[in-house]
Amino acid sequence: MSDSIPSSAPKPKRKHRFLRGVGLFLCWVALFLPVAWATAAIHFDFNVPSLRVPLTIVFALVMVLAFIVVKSRLRAMGVFVGGFLLVFAWCS
């Protein structure tokens, strides 16, 4: 009998990579909801009506740019959490 792994079974490294990708995807989905709430909070709760739309757009663009530009995914997630916490503190 041979102790080798059958060729049809995925390699452990490939499985780990897949699970890491799924985990990152779930983290981004979980971070999207509070950021979406923060964007809506800026739009609906800001006191100066003429600045509601521009600030909402700026906040959303900063979040999108953080996702695209920041190389470290952990730091980009930190920007998402920080943006949400700033808006949450402002609304409270």
Secondary structure, DSSP 8 states (H G I E B T S, - for coil): ---S--TTS--HHHHHHHHHHHHHHHHHHHHHHHHHHHHHHHHHH-S-HHHHHHHHHHHHHHHHHHHHH-S-HHHHHHHHHHHHHHHHHHH-
